């Protein structure tokens, strides 16, 4: 039976892997979309298994950000986007 420390360490490693995968997915989206000049952030949320919601926030200042693009994605374990609704098209 694993110790509490081992369980916590494993949970920490899984969280880091998830954050890395989120960053890779966000970069893939920006590569396909282009990078808005007023980009604030890209938010990647895992919905279940390999399904994600990605929101691209833009705005001149932090207090006036808005969601400019929003996608439901299916991505593999490497962060490659297999499907996107709506389809990601080059905008910038």
N, CA, C and O atoms as a GROMACS GRO file, in nm:
protein
  368
    1UNK      N    1   0.085  -0.118   0.000
    1UNK     CA    2   0.000   0.000   0.000
    1UNK      C    3   0.089   0.124   0.000
    1UNK      O    4   0.182   0.134   0.081
    2UNK      N    5   0.061   0.219  -0.093
    2UNK     CA    6   0.145   0.339  -0.100
    2UNK      C    7   0.129   0.428   0.023
    2UNK      O    8   0.023   0.432   0.085
    3UNK      N    9   0.236   0.497   0.055
    3UNK     CA   10   0.232   0.589   0.168
    3UNK      C   11   0.163   0.719   0.125
    3UNK      O   12   0.145   0.745   0.006
    4UNK      N   13   0.126   0.799   0.223
    4UNK     CA   14   0.061   0.927   0.195
    4UNK      C   15   0.153   1.015   0.110
    4UNK      O   16   0.107   1.083   0.019
    5UNK      N   17   0.282   1.013   0.141
    5UNK     CA   18   0.379   1.093   0.067
    5UNK      C   19   0.386   1.049  -0.079
    5UNK      O   20   0.394   1.133  -0.169
    6UNK      N   21   0.383   0.918  -0.105
    6UNK     CA   22   0.387   0.867  -0.241
    6UNK      C   23   0.262   0.908  -0.319
    6UNK      O   24   0.269   0.944  -0.436
    7UNK      N   25   0.147   0.900  -0.253
    7UNK     CA   26   0.021   0.940  -0.316
    7UNK      C   27   0.025   1.089  -0.352
    7UNK      O   28  -0.016   1.127  -0.462
    8UNK      N   29   0.073   1.172  -0.259
    8UNK     CA   30   0.080   1.315  -0.283
    8UNK      C   31   0.180   1.347  -0.395
    8UNK      O   32   0.155   1.435  -0.478
    9UNK      N   33   0.291   1.275  -0.398
    9UNK     CA   34   0.391   1.296  -0.501
    9UNK      C   35   0.332   1.260  -0.638
    9UNK      O   36   0.351   1.333  -0.735
   10UNK      N   37   0.262   1.148  -0.646
   10UNK     CA   38   0.201   1.104  -0.771
   10UNK      C   39   0.097   1.206  -0.819
   10UNK      O   40   0.090   1.237  -0.938
   11UNK      N   41   0.017   1.256  -0.726
   11UNK     CA   42  -0.084   1.357  -0.761
   11UNK      C   43  -0.018   1.484  -0.814
   11UNK      O   44  -0.067   1.545  -0.909
   12UNK      N   45   0.093   1.523  -0.753
   12UNK     CA   46   0.167   1.641  -0.798
   12UNK      C   47   0.224   1.623  -0.937
   12UNK      O   48   0.222   1.715  -1.018
   13UNK      N   49   0.275   1.503  -0.966
   13UNK     CA   50   0.329   1.473  -1.098
   13UNK      C   51   0.218   1.475  -1.203
   13UNK      O   52   0.238   1.527  -1.313
   14UNK      N   53   0.103   1.420  -1.171
   14UNK     CA   54  -0.010   1.420  -1.265
   14UNK      C   55  -0.056   1.563  -1.293
   14UNK      O   56  -0.091   1.595  -1.407
   15UNK      N   57  -0.057   1.648  -1.191
   15UNK     CA   58  -0.098   1.786  -1.210
   15UNK      C   59  -0.001   1.858  -1.302
   15UNK      O   60  -0.043   1.934  -1.389
   16UNK      N   61   0.130   1.835  -1.283
   16UNK     CA   62   0.230   1.897  -1.369
   16UNK      C   63   0.215   1.850  -1.513
   16UNK      O   64   0.224   1.931  -1.606
   17UNK      N   65   0.191   1.721  -1.533
   17UNK     CA   66   0.172   1.667  -1.667
   17UNK      C   67   0.048   1.729  -1.732
   17UNK      O   68   0.050   1.762  -1.850
   18UNK      N   69  -0.058   1.745  -1.655
   18UNK     CA   70  -0.180   1.808  -1.706
   18UNK      C   71  -0.158   1.953  -1.746
   18UNK      O   72  -0.207   1.998  -1.849
   19UNK      N   73  -0.083   2.026  -1.664
   19UNK     CA   74  -0.054   2.165  -1.695
   19UNK      C   75   0.032   2.176  -1.821
   19UNK      O   76   0.013   2.265  -1.903
   20UNK      N   77   0.126   2.085  -1.835
   20UNK     CA   78   0.211   2.084  -1.955
   20UNK      C   79   0.127   2.055  -2.078
   20UNK      O   80   0.141   2.122  -2.180
   21UNK      N   81   0.038   1.956  -2.070
   21UNK     CA   82  -0.049   1.920  -2.182
   21UNK      C   83  -0.140   2.037  -2.217
   21UNK      O   84  -0.162   2.065  -2.335
   22UNK      N   85  -0.194   2.106  -2.117
   22UNK     CA   86  -0.278   2.224  -2.142
   22UNK      C   87  -0.199   2.330  -2.219
   22UNK      O   88  -0.251   2.390  -2.313
   23UNK      N   89  -0.075   2.353  -2.179
   23UNK     CA   90   0.008   2.453  -2.247
   23UNK      C   91   0.035   2.414  -2.392
   23UNK      O   92   0.032   2.498  -2.481
   24UNK      N   93   0.060   2.286  -2.415
   24UNK     CA   94   0.085   2.238  -2.552
   24UNK      C   95  -0.040   2.255  -2.637
   24UNK      O   96  -0.032   2.301  -2.751
   25UNK      N   97  -0.156   2.219  -2.583
   25UNK     CA   98  -0.282   2.234  -2.657
   25UNK      C   99  -0.305   2.382  -2.690
   25UNK      O  100  -0.343   2.415  -2.802
   26UNK      N  101  -0.282   2.469  -2.594
   26UNK     CA  102  -0.298   2.613  -2.617
   26UNK      C  103  -0.207   2.663  -2.728
   26UNK      O  104  -0.248   2.744  -2.810
   27UNK      N  105  -0.083   2.615  -2.731
   27UNK     CA  106   0.010   2.654  -2.836
   27UNK      C  107  -0.035   2.603  -2.972
   27UNK      O  108  -0.021   2.673  -3.073
   28UNK      N  109  -0.088   2.482  -2.977
   28UNK     CA  110  -0.140   2.428  -3.104
   28UNK      C  111  -0.255   2.514  -3.155
   28UNK      O  112  -0.264   2.541  -3.274
   29UNK      N  113  -0.343   2.556  -3.065
   29UNK     CA  114  -0.455   2.640  -3.105
   29UNK      C  115  -0.404   2.773  -3.158
   29UNK      O  116  -0.450   2.819  -3.263
   30UNK      N  117  -0.310   2.835  -3.089
   30UNK     CA  118  -0.256   2.963  -3.136
   30UNK      C  119  -0.182   2.949  -3.267
   30UNK      O  120  -0.185   3.039  -3.351
   31UNK      N  121  -0.115   2.836  -3.286
   31UNK     CA  122  -0.045   2.814  -3.413
   31UNK      C  123  -0.144   2.808  -3.528
   31UNK      O  124  -0.119   2.864  -3.635
   32UNK      N  125  -0.257   2.740  -3.509
   32UNK     CA  126  -0.358   2.727  -3.614
   32UNK      C  127  -0.436   2.858  -3.633
   32UNK      O  128  -0.468   2.895  -3.746
   33UNK      N  129  -0.466   2.926  -3.525
   33UNK     CA  130  -0.547   3.048  -3.527
   33UNK      C  131  -0.465   3.169  -3.568
   33UNK      O  132  -0.515   3.258  -3.637
   34UNK      N  133  -0.342   3.173  -3.526
   34UNK     CA  134  -0.260   3.294  -3.534
   34UNK      C  135  -0.264   3.361  -3.398
   34UNK      O  136  -0.349   3.330  -3.315
   35UNK      N  137  -0.171   3.453  -3.375
   35UNK     CA  138  -0.162   3.516  -3.243
   35UNK      C  139  -0.222   3.656  -3.249
   35UNK      O  140  -0.166   3.744  -3.315
   36UNK      N  141  -0.335   3.678  -3.181
   36UNK     CA  142  -0.395   3.813  -3.179
   36UNK      C  143  -0.297   3.913  -3.119
   36UNK      O  144  -0.222   3.881  -3.027
   37UNK      N  145  -0.298   4.035  -3.171
   37UNK     CA  146  -0.205   4.137  -3.121
   37UNK      C  147  -0.235   4.175  -2.976
   37UNK      O  148  -0.145   4.216  -2.903
   38UNK      N  149  -0.360   4.163  -2.935
   38UNK     CA  150  -0.399   4.199  -2.799
   38UNK      C  151  -0.430   4.075  -2.713
   38UNK      O  152  -0.515   4.080  -2.624
   39UNK      N  153  -0.360   3.966  -2.742
   39UNK     CA  154  -0.380   3.841  -2.667
   39UNK      C  155  -0.353   3.861  -2.518
   39UNK      O  156  -0.249   3.915  -2.480
   40UNK      N  157  -0.446   3.818  -2.435
   40UNK     CA  158  -0.428   3.822  -2.290
   40UNK      C  159  -0.388   3.684  -2.238
   40UNK      O  160  -0.290   3.671  -2.165
   41UNK      N  161  -0.465   3.581  -2.277
   41UNK     CA  162  -0.432   3.446  -2.231
   41UNK      C  163  -0.515   3.344  -2.309
   41UNK      O  164  -0.615   3.377  -2.373
   42UNK      N  165  -0.469   3.219  -2.302
   42UNK     CA  166  -0.542   3.106  -2.357
   42UNK      C  167  -0.574   3.015  -2.240
   42UNK      O  168  -0.485   2.971  -2.168
   43UNK      N  169  -0.701   2.985  -2.223
   43UNK     CA  170  -0.746   2.902  -2.112
   43UNK      C  171  -0.789   2.766  -2.166
   43UNK      O  172  -0.877   2.758  -2.252
   44UNK      N  173  -0.725   2.660  -2.117
   44UNK     CA  174  -0.757   2.524  -2.159
   44UNK      C  175  -0.815   2.451  -2.039
   44UNK      O  176  -0.752   2.443  -1.934
   45UNK      N  177  -0.935   2.397  -2.056
   45UNK     CA  178  -0.999   2.322  -1.948
   45UNK      C  179  -1.033   2.183  -1.997
   45UNK      O  180  -1.097   2.166  -2.101
   46UNK      N  181  -0.990   2.085  -1.921
   46UNK     CA  182  -1.023   1.947  -1.955
   46UNK      C  183  -1.166   1.920  -1.911
   46UNK      O  184  -1.202   1.943  -1.795
   47UNK      N  185  -1.246   1.870  -2.002
   47UNK     CA  186  -1.385   1.838  -1.971
   47UNK      C  187  -1.398   1.693  -1.928
   47UNK      O  188  -1.457   1.664  -1.824
   48UNK      N  189  -1.344   1.602  -2.008
   48UNK     CA  190  -1.339   1.460  -1.974
   48UNK      C  191  -1.239   1.396  -2.068
   48UNK      O  192  -1.215   1.445  -2.178
   49UNK      N  193  -1.181   1.287  -2.025
   49UNK     CA  194  -1.083   1.209  -2.100
   49UNK      C  195  -0.999   1.298  -2.192
   49UNK      O  196  -0.910   1.368  -2.144
   50UNK      N  197  -1.026   1.297  -2.323
   50UNK     CA  198  -0.945   1.373  -2.418
   50UNK      C  199  -1.022   1.489  -2.480
   50UNK      O  200  -0.988   1.534  -2.590
   51UNK      N  201  -1.124   1.539  -2.412
   51UNK     CA  202  -1.207   1.650  -2.459
   51UNK      C  203  -1.177   1.775  -2.377
   51UNK      O  204  -1.166   1.770  -2.254
   52UNK      N  205  -1.164   1.887  -2.447
   52UNK     CA  206  -1.123   2.012  -2.382
   52UNK      C  207  -1.208   2.128  -2.432
   52UNK      O  208  -1.265   2.123  -2.541
   53UNK      N  209  -1.214   2.232  -2.351
   53UNK     CA  210  -1.272   2.360  -2.390
   53UNK      C  211  -1.156   2.458  -2.389
   53UNK      O  212  -1.084   2.468  -2.290
   54UNK      N  213  -1.138   2.531  -2.498
   54UNK     CA  214  -1.030   2.629  -2.508
   54UNK      C  215  -1.090   2.765  -2.537
   54UNK      O  216  -1.165   2.781  -2.634
   55UNK      N  217  -1.058   2.863  -2.454
   55UNK     CA  218  -1.102   3.001  -2.474
   55UNK      C  219  -0.980   3.089  -2.495
   55UNK      O  220  -0.882   3.080  -2.422
   56UNK      N  221  -0.987   3.174  -2.596
   56UNK     CA  222  -0.880   3.269  -2.626
   56UNK      C  223  -0.930   3.407  -2.585
   56UNK      O  224  -1.026   3.458  -2.642
   57UNK      N  225  -0.864   3.466  -2.486
   57UNK     CA  226  -0.903   3.596  -2.432
   57UNK      C  227  -0.816   3.706  -2.494
   57UNK      O  228  -0.694   3.692  -2.503
   58UNK      N  229  -0.881   3.813  -2.535
   58UNK     CA  230  -0.810   3.928  -2.590
   58UNK      C  231  -0.858   4.054  -2.520
   58UNK      O  232  -0.963   4.054  -2.455
   59UNK      N  233  -0.781   4.160  -2.533
   59UNK     CA  234  -0.818   4.288  -2.474
   59UNK      C  235  -0.695   4.374  -2.455
   59UNK      O  236  -0.586   4.323  -2.428
   60UNK      N  237  -0.712   4.504  -2.471
   60UNK     CA  238  -0.599   4.596  -2.459
   60UNK      C  239  -0.544   4.601  -2.317
   60UNK      O  240  -0.423   4.613  -2.297
   61UNK      N  241  -0.634   4.593  -2.219
   61UNK     CA  242  -0.592   4.594  -2.079
   61UNK      C  243  -0.663   4.480  -2.006
   61UNK      O  244  -0.768   4.432  -2.049
   62UNK      N  245  -0.605   4.439  -1.897
   62UNK     CA  246  -0.657   4.322  -1.824
   62UNK      C  247  -0.802   4.339  -1.781
   62UNK      O  248  -0.874   4.239  -1.776
   63UNK      N  249  -0.847   4.458  -1.752
   63UNK     CA  250  -0.983   4.479  -1.705
   63UNK      C  251  -1.088   4.473  -1.814
   63UNK      O  252  -1.208   4.470  -1.786
   64UNK      N  253  -1.044   4.471  -1.939
   64UNK     CA  254  -1.141   4.472  -2.049
   64UNK      C  255  -1.125   4.350  -2.140
   64UNK      O  256  -1.147   4.358  -2.261
   65UNK      N  257  -1.086   4.238  -2.083
   65UNK     CA  258  -1.069   4.119  -2.165
   65UNK      C  259  -1.204   4.060  -2.203
   65UNK      O  260  -1.304   4.076  -2.134
   66UNK      N  261  -1.203   3.989  -2.317
   66UNK     CA  262  -1.322   3.920  -2.364
   66UNK      C  263  -1.278   3.792  -2.434
   66UNK      O  264  -1.164   3.779  -2.476
   67UNK      N  265  -1.370   3.698  -2.444
   67UNK     CA  266  -1.342   3.574  -2.516
   67UNK      C  267  -1.363   3.602  -2.664
   67UNK      O  268  -1.476   3.627  -2.708
   68UNK      N  269  -1.255   3.598  -2.741
   68UNK     CA  270  -1.263   3.624  -2.884
   68UNK      C  271  -1.288   3.496  -2.963
   68UNK      O  272  -1.351   3.498  -3.069
   69UNK      N  273  -1.239   3.384  -2.910
   69UNK     CA  274  -1.254   3.255  -2.977
   69UNK      C  275  -1.274   3.148  -2.870
   69UNK      O  276  -1.212   3.152  -2.764
   70UNK      N  277  -1.362   3.053  -2.900
   70UNK     CA  278  -1.390   2.945  -2.807
   70UNK      C  279  -1.409   2.816  -2.887
   70UNK      O  280  -1.481   2.814  -2.987
   71UNK      N  281  -1.344   2.709  -2.842
   71UNK     CA  282  -1.348   2.583  -2.914
   71UNK      C  283  -1.369   2.466  -2.819
   71UNK      O  284  -1.322   2.467  -2.705
   72UNK      N  285  -1.440   2.365  -2.868
   72UNK     CA  286  -1.443   2.234  -2.803
   72UNK      C  287  -1.347   2.148  -2.884
   72UNK      O  288  -1.359   2.140  -3.006
   73UNK      N  289  -1.252   2.085  -2.816
   73UNK     CA  290  -1.148   2.008  -2.885
   73UNK      C  291  -1.142   1.865  -2.837
   73UNK      O  292  -1.181   1.832  -2.725
   74UNK      N  293  -1.093   1.781  -2.926
   74UNK     CA  294  -1.049   1.647  -2.891
   74UNK      C  295  -0.900   1.647  -2.920
   74UNK      O  296  -0.859   1.678  -3.032
   75UNK      N  297  -0.818   1.613  -2.821
   75UNK     CA  298  -0.673   1.614  -2.838
   75UNK      C  299  -0.616   1.482  -2.788
   75UNK      O  300  -0.670   1.420  -2.696
   76UNK      N  301  -0.505   1.441  -2.849
   76UNK     CA  302  -0.440   1.317  -2.805
   76UNK      C  303  -0.350   1.345  -2.686
   76UNK      O  304  -0.341   1.459  -2.639
   77UNK      N  305  -0.284   1.244  -2.636
   77UNK     CA  306  -0.198   1.254  -2.519
   77UNK      C  307  -0.076   1.342  -2.537
   77UNK      O  308  -0.009   1.378  -2.440
   78UNK      N  309  -0.047   1.377  -2.663
   78UNK     CA  310   0.067   1.464  -2.693
   78UNK      C  311   0.023   1.610  -2.712
   78UNK      O  312   0.107   1.698  -2.731
   79UNK      N  313  -0.108   1.634  -2.705
   79UNK     CA  314  -0.159   1.770  -2.721
   79UNK      C  315  -0.196   1.805  -2.864
   79UNK      O  316  -0.231   1.920  -2.891
   80UNK      N  317  -0.188   1.709  -2.955
   80UNK     CA  318  -0.226   1.734  -3.094
   80UNK      C  319  -0.378   1.738  -3.106
   80UNK      O  320  -0.446   1.648  -3.057
   81UNK      N  321  -0.429   1.840  -3.172
   81UNK     CA  322  -0.573   1.857  -3.188
   81UNK      C  323  -0.623   1.766  -3.300
   81UNK      O  324  -0.581   1.780  -3.415
   82UNK      N  325  -0.712   1.674  -3.266
   82UNK     CA  326  -0.769   1.581  -3.363
   82UNK      C  327  -0.898   1.636  -3.422
   82UNK      O  328  -0.924   1.618  -3.541
   83UNK      N  329  -0.979   1.701  -3.340
   83UNK     CA  330  -1.107   1.758  -3.382
   83UNK      C  331  -1.128   1.891  -3.312
   83UNK      O  332  -1.078   1.913  -3.201
   84UNK      N  333  -1.203   1.978  -3.377
   84UNK     CA  334  -1.234   2.107  -3.318
   84UNK      C  335  -1.373   2.152  -3.364
   84UNK      O  336  -1.407   2.142  -3.482
   85UNK      N  337  -1.452   2.200  -3.269
   85UNK     CA  338  -1.583   2.257  -3.299
   85UNK      C  339  -1.591   2.394  -3.235
   85UNK      O  340  -1.585   2.402  -3.112
   86UNK      N  341  -1.604   2.503  -3.310
   86UNK     CA  342  -1.596   2.507  -3.455
   86UNK      C  343  -1.453   2.481  -3.502
   86UNK      O  344  -1.360   2.476  -3.422
   87UNK      N  345  -1.438   2.466  -3.632
   87UNK     CA  346  -1.306   2.440  -3.690
   87UNK      C  347  -1.217   2.562  -3.667
   87UNK      O  348  -1.262   2.676  -3.681
   88UNK      N  349  -1.092   2.538  -3.631
   88UNK     CA  350  -0.998   2.649  -3.609
   88UNK      C  351  -0.945   2.692  -3.745
   88UNK      O  352  -0.886   2.613  -3.818
   89UNK      N  353  -0.968   2.819  -3.778
   89UNK     CA  354  -0.919   2.874  -3.903
   89UNK      C  355  -0.825   2.990  -3.873
   89UNK      O  356  -0.838   3.057  -3.770
   90UNK      N  357  -0.732   3.013  -3.962
   90UNK     CA  358  -0.634   3.120  -3.946
   90UNK      C  359  -0.705   3.256  -3.946
   90UNK      O  360  -0.773   3.290  -4.042
   91UNK      N  361  -0.690   3.332  -3.838
   91UNK     CA  362  -0.754   3.464  -3.827
   91UNK      C  363  -0.652   3.576  -3.820
   91UNK      O  364  -0.684   3.691  -3.852
   92UNK      N  365  -0.530   3.545  -3.780
   92UNK     CA  366  -0.431   3.651  -3.758
   92UNK      C  367  -0.300   3.619  -3.828
   92UNK      O  368  -0.205   3.697  -3.821
   0.00000   0.00000   0.00000
